[in-house]
Amino acid sequence: MTAQPPITVRPRLLFVDDEARILVSLKSIFRTDYDVRTANSGAEAIEILRDWPADVLVSDQRMPEMTGVDVLRSAAAIRPDTTRILLTGYSDLEAIIGSVNDGEIFRFVSKPWRRNELRDTVAAAVRTTASALASNDPEPIAIQSPPDAQPAGETPANSDQPGVLILDADAAEREALRHVLSADRPTYVAGSFYDALEQIKTHRIGTVITESSIGGEPVTTLVNGLHQLRPGLVYIVLTGQPDAQHIIDLINYGQIYRVLRKPINVSVLRGAVNLAARRHQTLERRPDRARQLTEELAPLPPERQNRGLFAKIRQFLQA
């Protein structure tokens, strides 16, 4: 009797765009290697996801009735293991921030896309989904609005739990944040990149809360470099005058967890830190999962690297 070849299930991709020609183009690029479905509205995409567990969802942002961020948010509730990518041809700052906070986006891809780059991004997203499913995590972090922090003293700051590092060049601001958070968990502060490295090396830190720029220098290199050596760290970025491209870079090259606009709402901040702590616990429990996520980071372009800082991170934390 002739042995039958094993049945292989091709990765499942769902593309969402209200322009039919875009969907035709995307399907032609990926149908050879993937099981591809398309939807021309967010509502249609959600209906497909209810019955069909896509490995990767790629949604356009600018669509009538239901935006891409809305699609990602709904998809995350229905299929939390589906890796989500936002595709858009314009820099809508609110959409970019929403894609982080509400859709927990894996990657942001700008139109017009480059075919090879898009294929590489989708392949990385497929591997990320496979890693999440293989890890059997009981908690792919649920997408939800940050809950209020627990009352001060319920989880004392001297308990054996990972701490929070606040990186802010403004001494008054970082002390104000430390005052807010230190009742709930160990909280440390740093005013420069190198102070931050010292704190990370010295203390058990799970969450980094950082300004988007320190002394005029974007934190992209710092976050990207730390991922290589401390893959379990989770990042919350605070920003007063956000730059769209900078936030996109932090998504693609830093896998940031939340972006919070200034002035900071204390309840939202404490809730975001609670969720970040849960995510860190998940990554700490599954170091293989944390390493896989780090391996799928988009390569940081040389023109956006602070090579001196990158070298310092490696030298300091590997010492």
C-alpha positions as CSV (number, residue, x, y, z in Angstrom):
1,M,0.0,0.0,0.0
2,T,1.4,3.4,-1.0
3,A,2.0,5.7,1.9
4,Q,0.0,9.0,1.6
5,P,1.9,12.2,1.9
6,P,1.1,14.1,5.1
7,I,-1.6,16.7,4.9
8,T,-0.1,20.2,5.3
9,V,-2.2,23.2,6.3
10,R,-1.1,26.3,4.6
11,P,-1.0,29.5,6.7
12,R,-4.2,31.5,6.5
13,L,-4.1,35.2,5.5
14,L,-7.1,37.6,5.6
15,F,-6.8,40.9,3.8
16,V,-9.2,43.7,4.3
17,D,-9.6,46.7,2.0
18,D,-12.5,48.6,0.5
19,E,-10.7,48.8,-2.9
20,A,-11.2,45.7,-5.0
21,R,-8.0,46.2,-7.1
22,I,-5.9,46.3,-3.9
23,L,-7.4,43.0,-2.8
24,V,-6.8,41.4,-6.2
25,S,-3.1,42.6,-6.1
26,L,-2.6,41.2,-2.6
27,K,-4.2,37.9,-3.4
28,S,-2.0,37.5,-6.5
29,I,1.2,38.1,-4.3
30,F,0.3,35.6,-1.6
31,R,-2.0,32.9,-3.0
32,T,0.9,30.6,-4.1
33,D,2.2,30.0,-0.6
34,Y,-0.8,30.8,1.6
35,D,-4.5,30.2,2.0
36,V,-5.8,33.7,1.2
37,R,-9.2,35.2,1.8
38,T,-10.3,38.8,1.3
39,A,-13.0,41.1,2.6
40,N,-14.0,44.5,1.3
41,S,-15.3,45.8,4.6
42,G,-14.5,45.4,8.3
43,A,-17.9,43.9,9.0
44,E,-17.2,41.2,6.4
45,A,-13.8,40.5,7.8
46,I,-15.2,40.0,11.3
47,E,-17.8,37.6,10.0
48,I,-15.1,35.6,8.2
49,L,-13.0,35.5,11.4
50,R,-15.8,34.0,13.4
51,D,-15.7,30.8,11.4
52,W,-12.1,30.9,10.0
53,P,-9.1,31.3,12.3
54,A,-6.7,33.4,10.2
55,D,-3.1,33.3,11.2
56,V,-2.5,36.9,10.0
57,L,-4.9,39.7,9.4
58,V,-3.8,42.6,7.2
59,S,-6.2,45.5,7.2
60,D,-6.3,48.9,5.5
61,Q,-7.0,51.8,7.9
62,R,-9.0,54.2,5.8
63,M,-12.3,52.4,5.1
64,P,-15.9,53.6,5.4
65,E,-18.0,52.6,8.4
66,M,-15.3,50.6,10.1
67,T,-11.6,51.7,10.2
68,G,-8.7,49.4,10.3
69,V,-8.1,50.0,14.0
70,D,-11.7,49.1,14.6
71,V,-11.2,45.9,12.6
72,L,-8.0,45.0,14.6
73,R,-9.7,45.7,17.9
74,S,-12.7,43.5,17.1
75,A,-10.4,40.8,15.6
76,A,-8.3,40.7,18.7
77,A,-11.4,40.0,20.8
78,I,-12.5,37.2,18.5
79,R,-9.1,35.7,17.5
80,P,-6.5,36.8,20.0
81,D,-3.9,34.5,18.4
82,T,-4.2,36.1,15.0
83,T,-1.3,38.4,14.3
84,R,-2.4,41.9,13.2
85,I,-0.9,44.3,10.6
86,L,-2.2,47.7,9.7
87,L,-1.8,48.9,6.1
88,T,-2.4,52.5,5.2
89,G,-1.3,55.2,2.8
90,Y,-1.3,58.2,5.1
91,S,0.0,59.0,8.5
92,D,-3.0,59.3,10.7
93,L,-1.5,59.8,14.2
94,E,-4.6,58.8,16.1
95,A,-4.9,55.6,13.9
96,I,-1.3,54.8,14.6
97,I,-1.6,55.2,18.4
98,G,-4.9,53.3,18.3
99,S,-3.3,50.4,16.4
100,V,-1.0,50.0,19.4
101,N,-3.3,50.6,22.3
102,D,-6.5,49.0,20.9
103,G,-5.3,46.5,18.3
104,E,-1.9,45.5,19.7
105,I,-0.5,45.7,16.2
106,F,2.4,43.5,15.1
107,R,3.6,45.8,12.3
108,F,2.7,48.9,10.4
109,V,3.1,48.9,6.6
110,S,2.8,52.0,4.5
111,K,1.3,52.2,1.1
112,P,2.5,51.9,-1.5
113,W,4.2,48.8,-0.2
114,R,7.3,47.2,-1.5
115,R,6.4,43.6,-2.5
116,N,9.5,41.9,-0.9
117,E,9.1,43.9,2.3
118,L,5.5,43.1,2.5
119,R,6.1,39.4,1.9
120,D,8.8,39.4,4.6
121,T,6.5,41.1,7.1
122,V,3.7,38.6,6.5
123,A,6.1,35.7,6.8
124,A,7.3,37.1,10.2
125,A,3.7,37.5,11.3
126,V,3.0,33.9,10.4
127,R,5.9,32.7,12.4
128,T,4.8,34.8,15.4
129,T,1.3,33.2,15.3
130,A,2.8,29.7,15.0
131,S,5.0,30.5,18.0
132,A,2.1,31.7,20.1
133,L,0.0,28.7,19.3
134,A,2.9,26.3,20.0
135,S,3.6,27.9,23.3
136,N,0.0,27.1,24.5
137,D,0.0,30.2,26.6
138,P,-3.2,30.3,28.7
139,E,-3.2,34.0,28.3
140,P,-2.6,35.6,25.0
141,I,-3.0,39.1,26.5
142,A,-6.7,40.1,26.1
143,I,-7.4,43.3,24.4
144,Q,-9.3,45.6,26.8
145,S,-9.3,49.1,28.2
146,P,-6.8,49.4,31.0
147,P,-8.4,48.7,34.3
148,D,-8.0,50.9,37.3
149,A,-5.0,50.1,39.4
150,Q,-5.5,48.1,42.6
151,P,-5.6,50.2,45.7
152,A,-2.3,51.3,47.2
153,G,-1.0,48.7,49.7
154,E,-2.9,45.7,48.2
155,T,0.3,44.8,46.3
156,P,3.0,46.3,48.4
157,A,6.0,47.9,46.6
158,N,8.4,45.7,48.6
159,S,6.8,42.5,47.3
160,D,8.8,40.1,45.1
161,Q,7.5,41.3,41.8
162,P,9.2,42.9,38.7
163,G,9.5,46.6,39.0
164,V,8.9,49.6,36.7
165,L,11.6,51.9,35.3
166,I,10.6,55.4,34.5
167,L,12.9,57.0,31.9
168,D,12.4,60.8,31.7
169,A,14.9,63.6,31.4
170,D,12.7,65.9,33.4
171,A,13.3,65.3,37.1
172,A,10.0,66.7,38.2
173,E,8.0,64.6,35.8
174,R,9.7,61.4,36.6
175,E,9.3,62.0,40.3
176,A,5.6,62.7,39.8
177,L,5.3,59.4,37.9
178,R,7.3,57.5,40.6
179,H,5.0,58.9,43.2
180,V,1.9,57.6,41.3
181,L,3.3,54.1,40.7
182,S,5.5,53.3,43.7
183,A,2.6,52.3,46.0
184,D,1.8,49.4,43.7
185,R,5.2,47.9,42.7
186,P,8.9,48.6,42.9
187,T,9.6,51.8,40.9
188,Y,12.9,53.1,39.7
189,V,13.8,56.3,37.8
190,A,16.4,57.3,35.2
191,G,17.2,60.6,33.5
192,S,19.3,59.3,30.7
193,F,19.9,56.3,28.5
194,Y,22.9,55.3,30.5
195,D,21.1,55.7,33.8
196,A,18.4,53.5,32.4
197,L,20.9,50.8,31.5
198,E,22.4,50.9,35.1
199,Q,18.9,50.4,36.6
200,I,18.1,47.6,34.2
201,K,21.3,45.9,35.1
202,T,20.9,46.4,38.8
203,H,17.2,45.7,39.4
204,R,14.6,43.2,38.3
205,I,12.5,45.3,35.9
206,G,9.6,44.2,33.8
207,T,8.1,47.4,32.4
208,V,9.9,50.4,31.0
209,I,7.9,53.7,30.9
210,T,9.8,56.1,28.7
211,E,9.4,59.4,27.0
212,S,9.5,59.0,23.2
213,S,12.7,61.1,23.1
214,I,15.3,61.7,25.7
215,G,17.4,64.9,25.3
216,G,16.2,65.1,21.7
217,E,17.3,61.6,20.9
218,P,14.5,59.1,19.9
219,V,14.3,56.1,22.1
220,T,14.0,53.7,19.1
221,T,17.6,52.5,19.3
222,L,17.4,52.0,23.0
223,V,14.2,49.9,22.8
224,N,15.5,47.9,19.8
225,G,18.8,47.2,21.5
226,L,17.3,46.2,24.8
227,H,15.0,43.7,23.0
228,Q,18.1,41.8,22.0
229,L,19.4,41.4,25.5
230,R,16.2,41.7,27.7
231,P,13.5,40.2,25.4
232,G,10.9,40.1,28.3
233,L,10.8,43.8,28.9
234,V,7.5,45.6,28.0
235,Y,7.5,49.2,26.9
236,I,5.0,52.1,27.5
237,V,5.8,55.3,25.6
238,L,4.7,58.7,26.8
239,T,4.6,61.5,24.3
240,G,3.5,65.1,24.3
241,Q,3.9,66.1,20.7
242,P,4.0,62.8,18.9
243,D,5.6,62.4,15.5
244,A,3.8,59.8,13.3
245,Q,7.0,58.3,11.8
246,H,8.6,58.1,15.2
247,I,5.6,56.1,16.6
248,I,5.7,53.9,13.5
249,D,9.4,53.2,14.1
250,L,8.7,52.2,17.7
251,I,6.0,49.8,16.5
252,N,8.1,48.2,13.8
253,Y,11.5,48.2,15.5
254,G,10.5,48.2,19.2
255,Q,7.3,46.2,19.6
256,I,6.0,48.8,22.1
257,Y,3.0,47.8,24.1
258,R,1.2,51.1,24.7
259,V,1.5,54.8,23.7
260,L,0.0,57.3,26.1
261,R,-0.5,61.0,25.2
262,K,0.3,63.8,27.6
263,P,-1.1,65.1,29.8
264,I,-1.2,61.7,31.4
265,N,-4.4,60.3,32.9
266,V,-3.3,58.7,36.1
267,S,-5.9,56.0,36.1
268,V,-5.1,55.1,32.5
269,L,-1.4,55.0,33.2
270,R,-1.8,52.7,36.3
271,G,-4.1,50.4,34.3
272,A,-1.6,50.3,31.4
273,V,1.1,49.3,33.8
274,N,-1.0,46.6,35.3
275,L,-1.6,45.1,31.8
276,A,2.1,45.5,30.9
277,A,3.0,43.6,34.1
278,R,0.8,40.8,33.0
279,R,2.4,40.7,29.6
280,H,5.9,40.6,31.2
281,Q,4.8,37.7,33.4
282,T,3.7,35.8,30.3
283,L,7.0,36.5,28.5
284,E,9.0,35.7,31.6
285,R,7.2,32.4,31.9
286,R,7.8,31.6,28.2
287,P,11.4,32.8,27.4
288,D,11.2,31.0,24.1
289,R,8.2,33.1,23.1
290,A,10.0,36.3,24.1
291,R,13.0,35.3,22.0
292,Q,10.8,34.5,19.1
293,L,9.1,37.9,19.2
294,T,12.6,39.6,19.4
295,E,13.8,37.6,16.4
296,E,10.8,38.9,14.3
297,L,11.6,42.6,15.0
298,A,12.1,44.5,11.7
299,P,15.8,45.4,11.2
300,L,16.5,48.9,12.3
301,P,17.7,50.9,9.3
302,P,21.3,52.2,9.7
303,E,20.2,55.8,9.2
304,R,17.9,55.5,12.2
305,Q,20.5,53.8,14.5
306,N,22.5,55.5,17.2
307,R,25.4,53.1,16.7
308,G,27.3,54.3,19.8
309,L,24.3,53.7,22.0
310,F,23.7,50.3,20.5
311,A,27.3,49.3,21.1
312,K,27.0,50.6,24.7
313,I,23.9,48.6,25.4
314,R,25.6,45.4,24.4
315,Q,28.8,46.2,26.2
316,F,27.1,47.2,29.4
317,L,24.5,44.5,29.7
318,Q,26.7,41.7,28.6
319,A,29.5,42.6,31.0
